[in-house]
Amino acid sequence: MLKTNHKLVLASASPRRKELLSMLALPFEVLTSEVEETSVQANTMQDYVKEVALLKTRDVAKKAANATIIGADTIVVYNQELLHKPKTREEAISHLLRLSNNKHSVMTAVAIIEPNGKETTFVEETTVVFHRLSQELIEAYVDSGDPFDKAGGYGIQTIGTLLVKRIEGDYNNVVGLPLAALFSQLVDLQIVQFAKE
């Protein structure tokens, strides 16, 4: 259905992003960046996540000549505050207690860098509403180990889906890659075309 004459590289170690990008059925390689995200300063959450995505993508672009690099970063924002990946059991419980019976925003920024150095970025935002969570459910979920490599301390594509009442926006965006928006962008940039039979 789709074709590309670009060498595509996904600048992410996330197995979830790899799985989502695979849905386009286009060949791509995975190269991960070594940059420290904590160095980024920005005025808004949108600018912050965009800068982190660009930082990662530019880092990989240095290693992959003549390739089109696709990078992304996902953040969870509650009450204008960033909820990072929890490092401890206490932090994971604290994240989930705050999200319980509330809505929060999941933002994924995508950066595309073409071989000629042209950079394109966009941010997709999805609203997620949590059920009222019992202490028992929160502790059982945290003890499953699932929250620790995920922004906000939960994964919507794993057992963490039990915490979610509803979402407004793109589900894949919450998983970590807004595939439909990325596809539109790749078509607009003429990186991806429809293959005629």
Disulfide bonds with the S-S distance in Angstrom:
none
